[in-house]
Amino acid sequence: MDRPFDAFSALCPSRSVVDDVTDRWPALVLIALLEGPLRFAETARAVSGISDRMLSRTLTTLVGDGLVVRDDRGEQHVEYALTPSGHRIAVALRGVVDAVYDVMPEVLAARAASD
C-alpha cells in the first residue's frame, strides 16, 4: 500500500508529528485524555511528574498539530479534549503502554540479570 507520507524520510512532515506524539509527555497526555476532556490541573494530576511549564508546552504542541482541542469556557475554565485524529493516535499509544505492562516481568528480570 502506497502512502503519501514516509516518517523514515527526514524531509517528510509526518516525522515531526511522530516526534511530537512519541515523546514521553505528549504520549502520556494523549492517553490521559482518552478518559475524556480534562482541565489543565486535572491533566497535570493524571500525568504525574509533569511540570506546569512542560504541560503547557505539550498541550500547545498537541493543539497545534490538531490532535487536541482547547475549549475556553470563560472564567478561567479551559478544557482540553482529543480530536478524532488525536483519539486515533491515543488509542494506538494506549496499546503500546498495555504491551509494556504485559512485558514488564521480563523487562524487570532482564534488568536484574544485567545488574
C-alpha atoms as a printed R data frame, in Angstrom:
    type eleno elety resid chain resno       x       y      z
1   ATOM     1    CA   MET     A     1   0.000   0.000  0.000
2   ATOM     2    CA   ASP     A     2   1.479   3.306 -1.071
3   ATOM     3    CA   ARG     A     3   1.213   6.155  1.405
4   ATOM     4    CA   PRO     A     4   1.784   9.822  0.681
5   ATOM     5    CA   PHE     A     5   3.928  10.186  3.808
6   ATOM     6    CA   ASP     A     6   7.134   8.491  4.946
7   ATOM     7    CA   ALA     A     7   8.197   9.164  8.533
8   ATOM     8    CA   PHE     A     8  11.525   7.496  7.773
9   ATOM     9    CA   SER     A     9  12.376  10.326  5.392
10  ATOM    10    CA   ALA     A    10  13.999  13.342  7.029
11  ATOM    11    CA   LEU     A    11  12.091  15.612  4.656
12  ATOM    12    CA   CYS     A    12   8.606  14.252  5.376
13  ATOM    13    CA   PRO     A    13   6.361  16.459  7.561
14  ATOM    14    CA   SER     A    14   4.948  13.343  9.235
15  ATOM    15    CA   ARG     A    15   8.268  12.858 11.021
16  ATOM    16    CA   SER     A    16   7.726  15.898 13.233
17  ATOM    17    CA   VAL     A    17   4.276  14.618 14.219
18  ATOM    18    CA   VAL     A    18   5.755  11.217 15.068
19  ATOM    19    CA   ASP     A    19   8.314  13.060 17.194
20  ATOM    20    CA   ASP     A    20   5.555  15.110 18.834
21  ATOM    21    CA   VAL     A    21   3.390  12.151 19.836
22  ATOM    22    CA   THR     A    22   6.064   9.641 20.794
23  ATOM    23    CA   ASP     A    23   7.876  11.853 23.256
24  ATOM    24    CA   ARG     A    24   7.147  10.926 26.893
25  ATOM    25    CA   TRP     A    25   4.900  13.805 27.917
26  ATOM    26    CA   PRO     A    26   2.763  14.138 24.775
27  ATOM    27    CA   ALA     A    27   2.153  10.390 24.689
28  ATOM    28    CA   LEU     A    28   1.034  10.335 28.321
29  ATOM    29    CA   VAL     A    29  -1.144  13.439 27.893
30  ATOM    30    CA   LEU     A    30  -2.868  11.920 24.853
31  ATOM    31    CA   ILE     A    31  -3.534   8.692 26.756
32  ATOM    32    CA   ALA     A    32  -4.850  10.623 29.777
33  ATOM    33    CA   LEU     A    33  -7.290  12.484 27.520
34  ATOM    34    CA   LEU     A    34  -8.794   9.161 26.400
35  ATOM    35    CA   GLU     A    35 -10.833   9.314 29.616
36  ATOM    36    CA   GLY     A    36 -12.498  12.488 28.353
37  ATOM    37    CA   PRO     A    37 -11.925  16.246 28.466
38  ATOM    38    CA   LEU     A    38  -9.698  17.469 31.277
39  ATOM    39    CA   ARG     A    39  -8.852  20.839 32.709
40  ATOM    40    CA   PHE     A    40  -5.200  21.845 32.952
41  ATOM    41    CA   ALA     A    41  -4.834  20.893 36.635
42  ATOM    42    CA   GLU     A    42  -6.684  17.617 36.088
43  ATOM    43    CA   THR     A    43  -4.305  16.772 33.262
44  ATOM    44    CA   ALA     A    44  -1.331  17.607 35.487
45  ATOM    45    CA   ARG     A    45  -2.672  15.246 38.168
46  ATOM    46    CA   ALA     A    46  -3.313  12.500 35.616
47  ATOM    47    CA   VAL     A    47   0.251  12.768 34.266
48  ATOM    48    CA   SER     A    48   2.230  12.718 37.477
49  ATOM    49    CA   GLY     A    49   5.608  14.416 37.374
50  ATOM    50    CA   ILE     A    50   4.998  16.835 34.505
51  ATOM    51    CA   SER     A    51   5.741  20.456 35.328
52  ATOM    52    CA   ASP     A    52   3.178  23.145 34.545
53  ATOM    53    CA   ARG     A    53   5.563  24.661 32.001
54  ATOM    54    CA   MET     A    54   6.064  21.342 30.212
55  ATOM    55    CA   LEU     A    55   2.339  20.582 30.279
56  ATOM    56    CA   SER     A    56   1.601  23.981 28.781
57  ATOM    57    CA   ARG     A    57   4.179  23.437 26.016
58  ATOM    58    CA   THR     A    58   2.908  19.912 25.385
59  ATOM    59    CA   LEU     A    59  -0.719  20.990 25.117
60  ATOM    60    CA   THR     A    60   0.236  23.874 22.831
61  ATOM    61    CA   THR     A    61   2.070  21.463 20.527
62  ATOM    62    CA   LEU     A    62  -0.800  18.946 20.505
63  ATOM    63    CA   VAL     A    63  -3.333  21.697 19.795
64  ATOM    64    CA   GLY     A    64  -1.093  22.998 17.004
65  ATOM    65    CA   ASP     A    65  -0.940  19.517 15.486
66  ATOM    66    CA   GLY     A    66  -4.739  19.269 15.578
67  ATOM    67    CA   LEU     A    67  -4.702  16.326 17.975
68  ATOM    68    CA   VAL     A    68  -6.185  18.182 20.948
69  ATOM    69    CA   VAL     A    69  -8.735  20.959 21.057
70  ATOM    70    CA   ARG     A    70  -8.676  23.732 23.661
71  ATOM    71    CA   ASP     A    71 -12.172  24.700 24.821
72  ATOM    72    CA   ASP     A    72 -12.159  28.052 26.644
73  ATOM    73    CA   ARG     A    73 -15.346  28.194 28.695
74  ATOM    74    CA   GLY     A    74 -14.514  31.537 30.327
75  ATOM    75    CA   GLU     A    75 -13.958  32.356 33.991
76  ATOM    76    CA   GLN     A    76 -10.583  30.571 33.883
77  ATOM    77    CA   HIS     A    77 -12.282  27.326 32.838
78  ATOM    78    CA   VAL     A    78 -10.395  25.711 29.971
79  ATOM    79    CA   GLU     A    79 -10.753  22.083 28.978
80  ATOM    80    CA   TYR     A    80  -8.643  20.002 26.644
81  ATOM    81    CA   ALA     A    81 -10.070  17.137 24.619
82  ATOM    82    CA   LEU     A    82  -8.938  14.803 21.884
83  ATOM    83    CA   THR     A    83  -9.912  15.467 18.300
84  ATOM    84    CA   PRO     A    84 -10.849  12.394 16.213
85  ATOM    85    CA   SER     A    85  -7.245  12.296 14.937
86  ATOM    86    CA   GLY     A    86  -5.901  12.629 18.469
87  ATOM    87    CA   HIS     A    87  -8.213   9.855 19.639
88  ATOM    88    CA   ARG     A    88  -6.906   7.517 16.952
89  ATOM    89    CA   ILE     A    89  -3.297   8.166 17.958
90  ATOM    90    CA   ALA     A    90  -4.096   7.967 21.701
91  ATOM    91    CA   VAL     A    91  -5.703   4.537 21.247
92  ATOM    92    CA   ALA     A    92  -2.578   3.309 19.447
93  ATOM    93    CA   LEU     A    93  -0.351   4.729 22.201
94  ATOM    94    CA   ARG     A    94  -2.550   3.083 24.829
95  ATOM    95    CA   GLY     A    95  -1.847  -0.214 23.051
96  ATOM    96    CA   VAL     A    96   1.889   0.416 23.357
97  ATOM    97    CA   VAL     A    97   1.549   1.123 27.082
98  ATOM    98    CA   ASP     A    98  -0.554  -2.024 27.537
99  ATOM    99    CA   ALA     A    99   2.143  -4.025 25.711
100 ATOM   100    CA   VAL     A   100   4.766  -2.548 28.054
101 ATOM   101    CA   TYR     A   101   2.667  -3.634 31.042
102 ATOM   102    CA   ASP     A   102   2.486  -7.153 29.570
103 ATOM   103    CA   VAL     A   103   6.248  -7.486 29.169
104 ATOM   104    CA   MET     A   104   7.267  -5.809 32.439
105 ATOM   105    CA   PRO     A   105   8.040  -9.102 34.247
106 ATOM   106    CA   GLU     A   106  10.554  -9.972 31.505
107 ATOM   107    CA   VAL     A   107  11.966  -6.443 31.469
108 ATOM   108    CA   LEU     A   108  12.438  -6.449 35.230
109 ATOM   109    CA   ALA     A   109  14.089  -9.879 35.070
110 ATOM   110    CA   ALA     A   110  16.437  -8.703 32.299
111 ATOM   111    CA   ARG     A   111  17.332  -5.584 34.269
112 ATOM   112    CA   ALA     A   112  18.019  -7.614 37.387
113 ATOM   113    CA   ALA     A   113  20.208 -10.026 35.412
114 ATOM   114    CA   SER     A   114  22.246  -7.182 33.931
115 ATOM   115    CA   ASP     A   115  22.945  -5.540 37.301
